[in-house]
């Protein structure tokens, strides 16, 4: 069974591999180019909890502006965070810079999975993916797509997350010693294109003859997911503070260790995933209610009211006046970009 799985899957991948800007065609020798592991690493970090379609333009922008890990390591935190704006999960961008600087300090990316795991922001999956794809090392690469394929292939029906050790063990059993990068990417593509969460295309699957869940007639029920927990609802307020006839708006940089850390934003009332905001305005004055925007985070859903004030005073704390006409270039996190669009529409 093991040999047939890897052989069938690699043959399928030769014909059906997705063309992605960070990939080599199937069977291509690894390039002798220090920029290659950089591109693999960058793509894998960007793809964490994000779709391929969303990542493509960001990957192309980053590799155009910072074509090497040395260029990225030398970039300012502010520029990188602004370039990342809209991609979400902003701790990834902070770790991206930390990792780039550490890689440069050590003279390049390590090829060993254990050493890769020591770098900032690299967990088991990312380290294994880079080891396999960038360096051709045998590594057991298990993301959500692979998890689904393996659970169905072996009919592993215990619920997540406790069953992940068993899934990894089964994935290890079918991972070949050669063609590690192609095999890892083939498993990802199979899960993304064929062995999908709903309505899997089993008749087109190269592994259908080995799939125990298909033989049992219930592939869609695997993997068994835990019951969803209720997501708390939070409320907060963002403040659109302008001066000079509304041509400049006051922006702040959020604390590095909090939600949306290190990103430019509108001032707010201290809301978090754990608590509602205070509603307290940072300045006295005749505030105007502009409406609200809604945004979902991993651990909470937020309704953010937007209030506006034009003032001659400088708001308290650190910040900067930013041209309202150039607000799209500020690199606001998606939540605050929504708030800014609402404010612009309301104050026009």
FILONU-310727 format. One record per residue (C-alpha): residue number from 1; y, z, x; residue in one letter; chain. Coordinates in steps of 0.05 Angstrom, whole numbers. Layout:
{node NUM {Y Z X} 'a' 'A'}
...
***
This chain:
{node 1 {0 0 0} 'x' 'A'}
{node 2 {50 19 54} 'x' 'A'}
{node 3 {46 -46 93} 'x' 'A'}
{node 4 {50 -89 31} 'x' 'A'}
{node 5 {112 -52 6} 'x' 'A'}
{node 6 {152 -62 70} 'x' 'A'}
{node 7 {127 -134 79} 'x' 'A'}
{node 8 {141 -154 6} 'x' 'A'}
{node 9 {209 -120 7} 'x' 'A'}
{node 10 {232 -152 72} 'x' 'A'}
{node 11 {210 -221 47} 'x' 'A'}
{node 12 {249 -209 -17} 'x' 'A'}
{node 13 {310 -186 23} 'x' 'A'}
{node 14 {309 -250 64} 'x' 'A'}
{node 15 {321 -289 0} 'x' 'A'}
{node 16 {363 -240 -41} 'x' 'A'}
{node 17 {406 -199 7} 'x' 'A'}
{node 18 {476 -187 -17} 'x' 'A'}
{node 19 {531 -219 25} 'x' 'A'}
{node 20 {578 -162 43} 'x' 'A'}
{node 21 {634 -161 94} 'x' 'A'}
{node 22 {602 -105 135} 'x' 'A'}
{node 23 {532 -135 138} 'x' 'A'}
{node 24 {493 -183 182} 'x' 'A'}
{node 25 {447 -234 149} 'x' 'A'}
{node 26 {374 -212 146} 'x' 'A'}
{node 27 {337 -219 212} 'x' 'A'}
{node 28 {401 -226 254} 'x' 'A'}
{node 29 {397 -191 322} 'x' 'A'}
{node 30 {445 -132 329} 'x' 'A'}
{node 31 {509 -155 363} 'x' 'A'}
{node 32 {527 -129 432} 'x' 'A'}
{node 33 {596 -108 407} 'x' 'A'}
{node 34 {624 -37 404} 'x' 'A'}
{node 35 {660 -56 340} 'x' 'A'}
{node 36 {593 -65 304} 'x' 'A'}
{node 37 {575 9 296} 'x' 'A'}
{node 38 {648 22 277} 'x' 'A'}
{node 39 {643 -28 219} 'x' 'A'}
{node 40 {577 1 196} 'x' 'A'}
{node 41 {603 73 199} 'x' 'A'}
{node 42 {668 55 164} 'x' 'A'}
{node 43 {632 19 107} 'x' 'A'}
{node 44 {582 76 97} 'x' 'A'}
{node 45 {637 128 93} 'x' 'A'}
{node 46 {676 86 44} 'x' 'A'}
{node 47 {615 74 1} 'x' 'A'}
{node 48 {600 148 -9} 'x' 'A'}
{node 49 {606 158 -85} 'x' 'A'}
{node 50 {644 92 -92} 'x' 'A'}
{node 51 {623 23 -115} 'x' 'A'}
{node 52 {616 -38 -70} 'x' 'A'}
{node 53 {668 -75 -111} 'x' 'A'}
{node 54 {719 -20 -101} 'x' 'A'}
{node 55 {705 -14 -26} 'x' 'A'}
{node 56 {711 -88 -6} 'x' 'A'}
{node 57 {787 -94 -6} 'x' 'A'}
{node 58 {795 -26 29} 'x' 'A'}
{node 59 {745 -45 83} 'x' 'A'}
{node 60 {779 -111 95} 'x' 'A'}
{node 61 {847 -77 99} 'x' 'A'}
{node 62 {824 -23 146} 'x' 'A'}
{node 63 {788 -71 193} 'x' 'A'}
{node 64 {849 -116 194} 'x' 'A'}
{node 65 {898 -60 210} 'x' 'A'}
{node 66 {850 -19 253} 'x' 'A'}
{node 67 {797 -67 281} 'x' 'A'}
{node 68 {765 -15 327} 'x' 'A'}
{node 69 {749 59 325} 'x' 'A'}
{node 70 {800 68 382} 'x' 'A'}
{node 71 {855 36 339} 'x' 'A'}
{node 72 {837 80 280} 'x' 'A'}
{node 73 {835 143 323} 'x' 'A'}
{node 74 {906 128 347} 'x' 'A'}
{node 75 {933 119 276} 'x' 'A'}
{node 76 {976 171 243} 'x' 'A'}
{node 77 {945 215 190} 'x' 'A'}
{node 78 {1000 194 142} 'x' 'A'}
{node 79 {986 119 151} 'x' 'A'}
{node 80 {911 127 142} 'x' 'A'}
{node 81 {918 172 80} 'x' 'A'}
{node 82 {966 121 50} 'x' 'A'}
{node 83 {918 64 64} 'x' 'A'}
{node 84 {862 104 31} 'x' 'A'}
{node 85 {902 118 -32} 'x' 'A'}
{node 86 {864 98 -94} 'x' 'A'}
{node 87 {795 101 -63} 'x' 'A'}
{node 88 {785 173 -83} 'x' 'A'}
{node 89 {748 232 -52} 'x' 'A'}
{node 90 {803 242 -2} 'x' 'A'}
{node 91 {766 290 42} 'x' 'A'}
{node 92 {729 228 66} 'x' 'A'}
{node 93 {794 200 95} 'x' 'A'}
{node 94 {810 265 131} 'x' 'A'}
{node 95 {740 267 160} 'x' 'A'}
{node 96 {746 193 178} 'x' 'A'}
{node 97 {803 208 225} 'x' 'A'}
{node 98 {769 270 254} 'x' 'A'}
{node 99 {706 230 266} 'x' 'A'}
{node 100 {742 170 297} 'x' 'A'}
{node 101 {778 216 346} 'x' 'A'}
{node 102 {714 252 364} 'x' 'A'}
{node 103 {677 187 375} 'x' 'A'}
{node 104 {732 161 421} 'x' 'A'}
{node 105 {732 227 459} 'x' 'A'}
{node 106 {657 221 472} 'x' 'A'}
{node 107 {661 148 492} 'x' 'A'}
{node 108 {630 115 431} 'x' 'A'}
{node 109 {582 125 373} 'x' 'A'}
{node 110 {516 158 390} 'x' 'A'}
{node 111 {455 118 368} 'x' 'A'}
{node 112 {410 178 353} 'x' 'A'}
{node 113 {408 203 281} 'x' 'A'}
{node 114 {411 277 302} 'x' 'A'}
{node 115 {474 265 343} 'x' 'A'}
{node 116 {506 224 289} 'x' 'A'}
{node 117 {495 281 240} 'x' 'A'}
{node 118 {539 325 283} 'x' 'A'}
{node 119 {600 282 272} 'x' 'A'}
{node 120 {652 302 219} 'x' 'A'}
{node 121 {636 276 150} 'x' 'A'}
{node 122 {566 250 166} 'x' 'A'}
{node 123 {509 279 125} 'x' 'A'}
{node 124 {435 262 126} 'x' 'A'}
{node 125 {442 197 89} 'x' 'A'}
{node 126 {502 169 128} 'x' 'A'}
{node 127 {474 188 196} 'x' 'A'}
{node 128 {407 156 179} 'x' 'A'}
{node 129 {441 93 152} 'x' 'A'}
{node 130 {483 84 215} 'x' 'A'}
{node 131 {423 97 261} 'x' 'A'}
{node 132 {382 44 224} 'x' 'A'}
{node 133 {434 -9 209} 'x' 'A'}
{node 134 {480 -3 270} 'x' 'A'}
{node 135 {428 14 323} 'x' 'A'}
{node 136 {361 -10 295} 'x' 'A'}
{node 137 {329 60 299} 'x' 'A'}
{node 138 {275 79 251} 'x' 'A'}
{node 139 {307 127 201} 'x' 'A'}
{node 140 {292 148 130} 'x' 'A'}
{node 141 {353 125 90} 'x' 'A'}
{node 142 {356 154 20} 'x' 'A'}
{node 143 {417 143 -24} 'x' 'A'}
{node 144 {418 144 -101} 'x' 'A'}
{node 145 {391 73 -105} 'x' 'A'}
{node 146 {333 88 -57} 'x' 'A'}
{node 147 {320 153 -93} 'x' 'A'}
{node 148 {311 116 -158} 'x' 'A'}
{node 149 {266 62 -127} 'x' 'A'}
{node 150 {220 113 -93} 'x' 'A'}
{node 151 {216 159 -153} 'x' 'A'}
{node 152 {192 101 -196} 'x' 'A'}
{node 153 {147 70 -143} 'x' 'A'}
{node 154 {108 135 -135} 'x' 'A'}
{node 155 {119 161 -206} 'x' 'A'}
{node 156 {151 225 -180} 'x' 'A'}
{node 157 {169 260 -244} 'x' 'A'}
{node 158 {194 329 -224} 'x' 'A'}
{node 159 {268 337 -239} 'x' 'A'}
{node 160 {326 328 -190} 'x' 'A'}
{node 161 {352 358 -146} 'x' 'A'}
{node 162 {290 400 -128} 'x' 'A'}
{node 163 {246 338 -121} 'x' 'A'}
{node 164 {289 306 -66} 'x' 'A'}
{node 165 {244 332 -11} 'x' 'A'}
{node 166 {184 297 -42} 'x' 'A'}
{node 167 {224 233 -52} 'x' 'A'}
{node 168 {245 234 21} 'x' 'A'}
{node 169 {173 245 43} 'x' 'A'}
{node 170 {150 185 1} 'x' 'A'}
{node 171 {207 143 29} 'x' 'A'}
{node 172 {186 163 100} 'x' 'A'}
{node 173 {115 139 85} 'x' 'A'}
{node 174 {138 68 69} 'x' 'A'}
{node 175 {192 61 123} 'x' 'A'}
{node 176 {168 12 177} 'x' 'A'}
{node 177 {179 22 251} 'x' 'A'}
{node 178 {211 -47 259} 'x' 'A'}
{node 179 {269 -80 221} 'x' 'A'}
{node 180 {297 -11 204} 'x' 'A'}
{node 181 {366 -36 184} 'x' 'A'}
{node 182 {341 -93 140} 'x' 'A'}
{node 183 {290 -47 106} 'x' 'A'}
{node 184 {344 5 90} 'x' 'A'}
{node 185 {391 -47 62} 'x' 'A'}
{node 186 {334 -80 24} 'x' 'A'}
{node 187 {318 -15 -11} 'x' 'A'}
{node 188 {392 -5 -28} 'x' 'A'}
{node 189 {397 -76 -56} 'x' 'A'}
{node 190 {333 -70 -96} 'x' 'A'}
{node 191 {361 -8 -130} 'x' 'A'}
{node 192 {429 -38 -141} 'x' 'A'}
{node 193 {406 -106 -167} 'x' 'A'}
{node 194 {335 -99 -195} 'x' 'A'}
{node 195 {311 -27 -202} 'x' 'A'}
{node 196 {374 -7 -240} 'x' 'A'}
{node 197 {386 57 -277} 'x' 'A'}
{node 198 {381 23 -345} 'x' 'A'}
{node 199 {340 -38 -363} 'x' 'A'}
{node 200 {307 -48 -295} 'x' 'A'}
{node 201 {288 -121 -282} 'x' 'A'}
{node 202 {215 -105 -267} 'x' 'A'}
{node 203 {190 -177 -275} 'x' 'A'}
{node 204 {234 -197 -216} 'x' 'A'}
{node 205 {216 -137 -172} 'x' 'A'}
{node 206 {177 -153 -108} 'x' 'A'}
{node 207 {144 -85 -113} 'x' 'A'}
{node 208 {121 -88 -185} 'x' 'A'}
{node 209 {48 -91 -165} 'x' 'A'}
{node 210 {54 -24 -129} 'x' 'A'}
{node 211 {99 11 -179} 'x' 'A'}
{node 212 {64 69 -212} 'x' 'A'}
{node 213 {120 82 -262} 'x' 'A'}
{node 214 {115 10 -286} 'x' 'A'}
{node 215 {40 17 -292} 'x' 'A'}
{node 216 {52 78 -336} 'x' 'A'}
{node 217 {101 38 -377} 'x' 'A'}
{node 218 {161 84 -368} 'x' 'A'}
{node 219 {202 65 -307} 'x' 'A'}
{node 220 {269 79 -339} 'x' 'A'}
{node 221 {255 154 -348} 'x' 'A'}
{node 222 {252 164 -272} 'x' 'A'}
{node 223 {281 198 -234} 'x' 'A'}
{node 224 {286 258 -281} 'x' 'A'}
{node 225 {357 283 -279} 'x' 'A'}
{node 226 {380 354 -294} 'x' 'A'}
{node 227 {418 369 -357} 'x' 'A'}
{node 228 {492 355 -350} 'x' 'A'}
{node 229 {538 415 -347} 'x' 'A'}
{node 230 {601 417 -388} 'x' 'A'}
{node 231 {661 394 -348} 'x' 'A'}
{node 232 {720 442 -354} 'x' 'A'}
{node 233 {786 416 -383} 'x' 'A'}
{node 234 {849 433 -343} 'x' 'A'}
{node 235 {923 424 -355} 'x' 'A'}
{node 236 {980 417 -306} 'x' 'A'}
{node 237 {1049 389 -298} 'x' 'A'}
{node 238 {1078 339 -248} 'x' 'A'}
{node 239 {1153 335 -236} 'x' 'A'}
{node 240 {1191 269 -229} 'x' 'A'}
{node 241 {1254 292 -192} 'x' 'A'}
{node 242 {1306 238 -177} 'x' 'A'}
{node 243 {1376 233 -148} 'x' 'A'}
{node 244 {1429 180 -136} 'x' 'A'}
{node 245 {1426 151 -205} 'x' 'A'}
{node 246 {1350 152 -205} 'x' 'A'}
{node 247 {1341 108 -143} 'x' 'A'}
{node 248 {1303 161 -102} 'x' 'A'}
{node 249 {1246 207 -122} 'x' 'A'}
{node 250 {1224 271 -88} 'x' 'A'}
{node 251 {1153 267 -58} 'x' 'A'}
{node 252 {1112 321 -24} 'x' 'A'}
{node 253 {1049 320 19} 'x' 'A'}
{node 254 {993 361 -11} 'x' 'A'}
{node 255 {960 415 32} 'x' 'A'}
{node 256 {904 386 75} 'x' 'A'}
{node 257 {851 435 50} 'x' 'A'}
{node 258 {861 427 -25} 'x' 'A'}
{node 259 {848 375 -79} 'x' 'A'}
{node 260 {876 307 -59} 'x' 'A'}
{node 261 {891 340 8} 'x' 'A'}
{node 262 {938 305 56} 'x' 'A'}
{node 263 {962 255 4} 'x' 'A'}
{node 264 {1033 242 -17} 'x' 'A'}
{node 265 {1045 265 -88} 'x' 'A'}
{node 266 {1096 287 -139} 'x' 'A'}
{node 267 {1110 362 -139} 'x' 'A'}
{node 268 {1067 400 -190} 'x' 'A'}
{node 269 {1056 469 -219} 'x' 'A'}
{node 270 {995 489 -178} 'x' 'A'}
{node 271 {938 465 -223} 'x' 'A'}
{node 272 {868 461 -194} 'x' 'A'}
{node 273 {797 448 -216} 'x' 'A'}
{node 274 {790 523 -226} 'x' 'A'}
{node 275 {854 539 -264} 'x' 'A'}
{node 276 {910 510 -306} 'x' 'A'}
{node 277 {979 502 -276} 'x' 'A'}
{node 278 {1035 551 -288} 'x' 'A'}
{node 279 {1081 501 -322} 'x' 'A'}
{node 280 {1138 529 -281} 'x' 'A'}
{node 281 {1189 478 -257} 'x' 'A'}
{node 282 {1212 478 -184} 'x' 'A'}
{node 283 {1286 472 -203} 'x' 'A'}
{node 284 {1329 496 -261} 'x' 'A'}
{node 285 {1358 440 -303} 'x' 'A'}
{node 286 {1353 398 -365} 'x' 'A'}
{node 287 {1281 373 -359} 'x' 'A'}
{node 288 {1255 316 -402} 'x' 'A'}
{node 289 {1183 311 -425} 'x' 'A'}
{node 290 {1156 241 -412} 'x' 'A'}
{node 291 {1085 248 -437} 'x' 'A'}
{node 292 {1019 260 -402} 'x' 'A'}
{node 293 {965 224 -362} 'x' 'A'}
{node 294 {891 240 -357} 'x' 'A'}
{node 295 {845 239 -297} 'x' 'A'}
{node 296 {774 258 -283} 'x' 'A'}
{node 297 {751 294 -221} 'x' 'A'}
{node 298 {680 313 -201} 'x' 'A'}
{node 299 {687 385 -226} 'x' 'A'}
{node 300 {742 381 -278} 'x' 'A'}
{node 301 {781 336 -325} 'x' 'A'}
{node 302 {856 342 -320} 'x' 'A'}
{node 303 {912 329 -370} 'x' 'A'}
{node 304 {976 324 -329} 'x' 'A'}
{node 305 {1042 328 -366} 'x' 'A'}
{node 306 {1100 293 -333} 'x' 'A'}
{node 307 {1171 321 -335} 'x' 'A'}
{node 308 {1234 289 -307} 'x' 'A'}
{node 309 {1299 315 -279} 'x' 'A'}
{node 310 {1357 281 -243} 'x' 'A'}
{node 311 {1392 328 -196} 'x' 'A'}
{node 312 {1441 333 -138} 'x' 'A'}
{node 313 {1401 389 -106} 'x' 'A'}
{node 314 {1345 385 -55} 'x' 'A'}
{node 315 {1281 415 -85} 'x' 'A'}
{node 316 {1250 475 -49} 'x' 'A'}
{node 317 {1196 466 3} 'x' 'A'}
{node 318 {1179 407 48} 'x' 'A'}
{node 319 {1185 336 20} 'x' 'A'}
{node 320 {1224 272 25} 'x' 'A'}
{node 321 {1266 227 -18} 'x' 'A'}
{node 322 {1230 161 -29} 'x' 'A'}
{node 323 {1260 97 -58} 'x' 'A'}
{node 324 {1237 90 -130} 'x' 'A'}
{node 325 {1236 14 -121} 'x' 'A'}
{node 326 {1184 23 -65} 'x' 'A'}
{node 327 {1140 75 -99} 'x' 'A'}
{node 328 {1078 30 -94} 'x' 'A'}
{node 329 {1082 35 -18} 'x' 'A'}
{node 330 {1081 111 -18} 'x' 'A'}
{node 331 {1006 115 -19} 'x' 'A'}
{node 332 {1002 163 -78} 'x' 'A'}
{node 333 {934 188 -99} 'x' 'A'}
{node 334 {911 154 -163} 'x' 'A'}
{node 335 {929 213 -208} 'x' 'A'}
{node 336 {1001 214 -184} 'x' 'A'}
{node 337 {1006 138 -184} 'x' 'A'}
{node 338 {989 143 -259} 'x' 'A'}
{node 339 {1044 196 -267} 'x' 'A'}
{node 340 {1094 153 -230} 'x' 'A'}
{node 341 {1079 92 -274} 'x' 'A'}
{node 342 {1089 135 -336} 'x' 'A'}
{node 343 {1155 161 -308} 'x' 'A'}
{node 344 {1180 91 -291} 'x' 'A'}
{node 345 {1161 65 -360} 'x' 'A'}
{node 346 {1195 123 -394} 'x' 'A'}
{node 347 {1259 124 -352} 'x' 'A'}
{node 348 {1260 48 -340} 'x' 'A'}
***
